[in-house]
Amino acid sequence: MSLARVRALVVIGVLAVIALSTVVWAIIKDDQTKPSTQQACELGTKVQTAIPPAAAVKLRIFNATDITGLATTAKTQLQQAGFKTITTGNASDAVDATAEVRYGPAGVGAAYLVRAHVKNSTATPDDRKDDSVDLILGNDYTTVNITPSGEVKTELERLGKPEYDGEAGC
């Protein structure tokens, strides 16, 4: 093989490695389907990661199960935990989990507090503009899924720092 061919193969190999690295990096960094902090800031919604007192949280509880009165039971338990502004209703979509907490950029801290109070709940950020938090009770929810008040601080520590799409604040 001639020296010119070897050089050409080396150049093509280096270009292939660069192209492959670029493709892998683009796939990892792709965030087109998730609402980002920057998008929230462009919409004029400030990301609030500070955890408010339970009494300040605007909470809506929706029952996505066939068990009648489950949202009302959860409301009573969460009121005993200090939540004041709570409305209840039935969910239009099913949740195949214990509970799902939905919130926008303005309700990040409040959502973490709700998640700390409801065991095994998952977080689903959305693009709502207000600081309200929705708690959708799923098929795995039972009446014993509320965290005892003495364990809420530990649960908050387990959840970690409140974040909205990996970033916080505008």
C-alpha positions as CSV (number, residue, x, y, z in Angstrom):
1,M,0.0,0.0,0.0
2,S,1.4,3.4,-0.9
3,L,2.0,6.2,1.5
4,A,-0.7,8.4,-0.1
5,R,-3.3,5.7,0.5
6,V,-2.3,5.3,4.1
7,R,-2.6,9.1,4.6
8,A,-6.0,9.1,2.9
9,L,-7.3,6.3,5.1
10,V,-6.1,8.0,8.3
11,V,-7.8,11.3,7.2
12,I,-11.1,9.4,6.5
13,G,-10.8,7.5,9.8
14,V,-10.3,10.7,11.8
15,L,-13.3,12.4,10.0
16,A,-15.5,9.3,10.7
17,V,-14.6,9.4,14.4
18,I,-15.4,13.2,14.5
19,A,-18.7,12.6,12.7
20,L,-19.7,9.7,15.1
21,S,-18.7,11.8,18.1
22,T,-20.8,14.7,16.9
23,V,-23.9,12.5,16.3
24,V,-23.6,10.9,19.8
25,W,-23.2,14.3,21.4
26,A,-26.2,15.7,19.6
27,I,-28.4,12.7,20.7
28,I,-27.3,13.0,24.3
29,K,-27.9,16.8,24.4
30,D,-31.2,16.7,22.5
31,D,-33.9,18.4,24.6
32,Q,-36.5,19.4,22.0
33,T,-39.3,17.5,23.7
34,K,-38.8,18.7,27.3
35,P,-39.7,22.1,28.5
36,S,-36.5,23.8,29.5
37,T,-35.7,26.6,32.0
38,Q,-34.8,28.8,29.1
39,Q,-38.2,28.3,27.4
40,A,-39.9,28.9,30.7
41,C,-37.9,32.2,31.1
42,E,-38.8,33.2,27.6
43,L,-42.5,32.7,28.4
44,G,-42.0,35.0,31.4
45,T,-42.4,32.3,34.0
46,K,-39.8,32.3,36.8
47,V,-38.6,29.0,38.0
48,Q,-39.3,28.8,41.7
49,T,-37.2,26.1,43.4
50,A,-37.6,27.3,47.0
51,I,-39.8,24.9,49.0
52,P,-42.8,26.9,50.4
53,P,-44.6,26.1,53.6
54,A,-47.4,23.5,53.0
55,A,-50.1,26.1,53.8
56,A,-48.9,28.2,50.7
57,V,-49.2,25.4,48.2
58,K,-52.2,25.5,45.7
59,L,-52.9,21.8,45.4
60,R,-55.5,20.0,43.2
61,I,-56.0,16.3,43.8
62,F,-57.5,14.2,41.1
63,N,-58.6,10.6,41.4
64,A,-57.6,8.4,38.4
65,T,-58.8,5.2,40.1
66,D,-62.1,3.4,40.3
67,I,-62.1,3.8,44.1
68,T,-64.7,6.4,45.0
69,G,-63.7,9.1,47.5
70,L,-59.9,8.5,47.3
71,A,-59.1,12.1,46.5
72,T,-61.2,13.3,49.4
73,T,-59.4,10.9,51.7
74,A,-56.0,12.2,50.4
75,K,-57.2,15.8,50.9
76,T,-58.1,15.1,54.5
77,Q,-54.7,13.5,55.2
78,L,-52.8,16.3,53.4
79,Q,-54.8,19.0,55.3
80,Q,-53.7,17.3,58.5
81,A,-50.1,17.7,57.2
82,G,-50.6,21.5,56.8
83,F,-51.9,22.0,53.2
84,K,-54.7,24.5,53.2
85,T,-55.7,25.3,49.5
86,I,-56.9,21.9,48.2
87,T,-59.5,21.1,45.6
88,T,-60.5,17.6,44.5
89,G,-61.9,16.0,41.4
90,N,-61.7,13.1,39.0
91,A,-58.9,12.7,36.5
92,S,-59.6,12.3,32.8
93,D,-56.6,10.1,32.2
94,A,-55.3,7.0,33.9
95,V,-52.1,6.9,35.9
96,D,-50.3,3.5,36.2
97,A,-48.3,4.5,39.3
98,T,-48.9,5.4,42.9
99,A,-49.3,9.1,42.1
100,E,-48.1,11.6,39.6
101,V,-47.3,15.2,40.6
102,R,-47.7,17.7,37.7
103,Y,-46.3,21.2,37.9
104,G,-44.9,24.1,36.0
105,P,-41.8,26.2,36.4
106,A,-43.4,28.4,39.1
107,G,-44.4,25.4,41.2
108,V,-41.1,23.3,41.3
109,G,-40.5,23.8,45.1
110,A,-44.2,23.1,45.9
111,A,-44.2,20.0,43.7
112,Y,-41.1,18.6,45.6
113,L,-43.0,19.3,48.9
114,V,-46.0,17.4,47.6
115,R,-43.8,14.5,46.4
116,A,-42.2,14.4,49.9
117,H,-45.6,14.0,51.4
118,V,-46.9,11.3,49.0
119,K,-44.8,8.2,49.0
120,N,-43.6,6.8,45.6
121,S,-45.0,9.7,43.6
122,T,-43.4,10.6,40.3
123,A,-42.8,14.1,38.9
124,T,-44.1,15.3,35.5
125,P,-43.2,18.9,34.7
126,D,-45.5,20.8,32.2
127,D,-45.8,24.3,30.8
128,R,-48.4,25.8,33.1
129,K,-47.8,29.4,34.0
130,D,-49.1,29.4,37.6
131,D,-47.7,27.8,40.7
132,S,-50.4,25.3,41.2
133,V,-49.6,21.6,41.7
134,D,-51.7,18.7,40.5
135,L,-51.6,15.4,42.4
136,I,-53.1,12.6,40.3
137,L,-53.8,9.4,42.4
138,G,-53.0,6.4,40.3
139,N,-53.9,2.7,40.4
140,D,-51.2,1.8,42.9
141,Y,-52.4,4.5,45.4
142,T,-53.7,3.3,48.8
143,T,-54.7,5.3,51.9
144,V,-51.3,4.7,53.5
145,N,-49.2,6.5,50.9
146,I,-48.9,9.7,52.9
147,T,-45.5,10.2,54.5
148,P,-45.7,10.7,58.3
149,S,-44.9,14.3,59.3
150,G,-41.7,13.3,61.1
151,E,-40.3,11.7,57.9
152,V,-41.0,14.5,55.5
153,K,-37.6,16.2,56.0
154,T,-35.9,12.9,55.3
155,E,-37.9,12.4,52.2
156,L,-37.1,15.9,50.9
157,E,-33.4,15.1,51.4
158,R,-33.9,11.9,49.5
159,L,-35.5,13.7,46.6
160,G,-32.5,16.1,46.4
161,K,-32.4,19.7,45.2
162,P,-35.5,20.9,43.4
163,E,-34.8,21.3,39.7
164,Y,-36.8,22.0,36.6
165,D,-35.3,20.2,33.6
166,G,-31.9,20.0,35.3
167,E,-31.6,23.8,35.8
168,A,-33.0,26.2,38.3
169,G,-33.9,29.9,38.1
170,C,-34.1,32.4,35.2
